[in-house]
Amino acid sequence: MENLINKTSSLKCADLSDLEEDDISASKEYALTLLAKVISSRIINVKAAQAILQKSWNPSKGMVVEHQKDNIFCITFNHEWDRQRVLNSGPWSIMNSHVVVRDWPPHLTVEELDFSQSIFWIRIAGLPPNMMSKANVERMDPKLAREPFMVQVPAYPSED
């Protein structure tokens, strides 16, 4: 087994133009898949990610977490509702580190996906409910009132 792993671990495709696309199979296979990147200089192992995300997301039909690279994990759900809830909720974290969750379009590689931005809900301490409005947020800080207000996520250098 180790011999097989050693032989296949170095396989790479330098020229994609020689390959054929199979959009139908890829669309079906990745329809229930998300990618999640943990923004941390610490390396998170897949077992820890699986346990923490399973507890946080509590998917009704289960999920599988696989390591992709550099704190990026492929999450495959068994039900579309769970996938949509995770994608549309948040923010998410693992061990106090932010997790950016993205769809994985079948025509992109992991390296081509953009994990540099994330959307957050903000809470302003001490603000009574009758003053929670976009107009009041704009009075406090005009940058926060833009739709959507995007936060640049710091990129940690990769170990490659």
C-alpha positions in Angstrom: 0.0 0.0 0.0 2.8 2.4 0.9 4.4 1.7 -2.4 1.2 2.7 -4.3 0.9 5.9 -2.3 4.5 6.8 -3.0 4.0 6.2 -6.8 0.7 8.2 -7.1 1.5 11.1 -4.7 3.6 12.8 -7.3 1.1 12.6 -10.1 0.3 16.1 -11.5 -1.2 17.4 -14.7 0.8 20.2 -16.2 -1.4 20.6 -19.4 -5.2 20.5 -18.8 -5.8 21.1 -22.5 -5.3 17.4 -23.2 -8.0 16.4 -20.8 -11.8 16.1 -21.4 -14.3 17.8 -19.2 -17.2 15.8 -17.7 -19.5 18.5 -16.3 -22.5 16.2 -15.7 -20.6 13.8 -13.5 -18.7 16.6 -11.7 -21.9 18.5 -11.1 -23.6 15.5 -9.5 -20.5 14.6 -7.5 -19.9 18.1 -6.1 -23.5 19.1 -5.6 -23.4 18.3 -1.9 -19.8 19.6 -1.4 -18.3 22.7 0.2 -14.7 23.7 0.8 -13.8 25.2 4.2 -10.5 27.0 4.9 -9.4 27.5 8.5 -7.6 30.9 8.7 -4.8 30.0 11.1 -1.0 29.6 11.2 -1.6 26.4 13.1 -2.2 23.2 11.1 -5.6 21.7 11.9 -5.8 18.0 11.4 -8.7 16.4 9.6 -10.0 14.5 12.7 -10.2 17.6 14.8 -11.9 19.5 11.9 -14.4 16.7 11.5 -15.2 16.5 15.2 -15.6 20.3 15.7 -17.6 20.9 12.5 -19.8 17.9 13.2 -20.6 19.4 16.6 -21.1 22.9 15.3 -23.1 22.1 12.2 -24.9 19.0 13.5 -26.0 17.9 10.0 -29.3 16.0 9.9 -28.0 13.3 7.5 -24.3 13.4 8.4 -21.2 14.6 6.5 -17.7 13.6 5.6 -14.6 15.9 6.0 -11.5 15.3 3.9 -8.2 17.2 4.0 -7.3 19.0 0.8 -4.3 21.1 1.6 -3.0 23.9 4.0 -6.0 23.9 6.3 -8.5 23.5 3.5 -11.1 20.8 3.9 -13.6 19.3 1.5 -17.0 18.7 3.3 -19.5 16.4 1.6 -23.0 16.4 3.0 -25.6 13.7 2.6 -28.4 16.3 2.3 -28.7 19.6 0.3 -30.5 21.3 3.2 -27.5 20.8 5.5 -25.1 22.1 2.9 -27.3 25.2 2.2 -27.7 25.9 6.0 -23.9 25.8 6.6 -23.2 27.9 3.5 -25.8 30.6 4.4 -25.2 30.7 8.1 -22.1 31.5 10.2 -19.6 32.8 10.8 -17.9 29.6 11.7 -14.8 28.8 13.6 -12.5 26.0 14.6 -10.3 26.4 17.7 -10.9 30.2 17.8 -9.9 30.5 14.1 -12.2 31.8 11.5 -13.5 29.3 8.8 -14.3 30.6 5.3 -16.8 28.4 3.6 -17.2 28.3 -0.2 -19.0 26.4 -2.9 -16.6 24.3 -5.0 -17.4 24.9 -8.6 -16.4 21.8 -10.5 -14.3 23.7 -13.1 -12.0 25.2 -10.5 -9.1 23.7 -8.6 -8.7 24.2 -4.8 -5.8 26.6 -5.6 -8.1 28.8 -7.8 -10.8 29.4 -5.2 -10.8 32.7 -3.4 -10.9 32.5 0.3 -9.8 36.1 0.9 -13.2 37.6 1.8 -15.9 36.7 4.3 -19.2 38.1 5.3 -20.0 38.6 9.0 -22.9 39.7 11.1 -21.9 42.4 13.5 -23.2 43.1 17.0 -22.8 46.5 18.6 -22.8 46.2 22.4 -25.1 48.5 24.3 -27.4 49.4 21.3 -31.1 49.0 22.2 -33.3 47.1 19.7 -35.1 50.3 18.5 -31.8 51.8 17.4 -30.6 48.7 15.4 -30.9 50.1 11.8 -28.6 50.4 8.8 -28.9 54.2 9.1 -27.6 54.2 12.6 -24.8 51.8 11.7 -23.9 54.3 8.9 -23.8 57.1 11.4 -21.4 55.2 13.6 -19.1 54.0 10.7 -20.0 54.6 7.1 -17.8 51.6 6.0 -19.9 49.2 7.9 -23.1 50.2 6.2 -22.0 49.1 2.7 -23.8 46.1 1.2 -22.2 43.7 1.7 -19.5 44.9 4.0 -16.6 42.7 3.2 -13.7 41.9 5.5 -10.3 41.0 4.0 -9.2 37.7 5.6 -5.5 37.5 6.3 -3.6 35.0 4.3 -1.1 33.0 6.3 2.0 31.9 4.4 1.8 28.3 3.2 4.3 25.7 4.2 5.0 24.7 0.6 
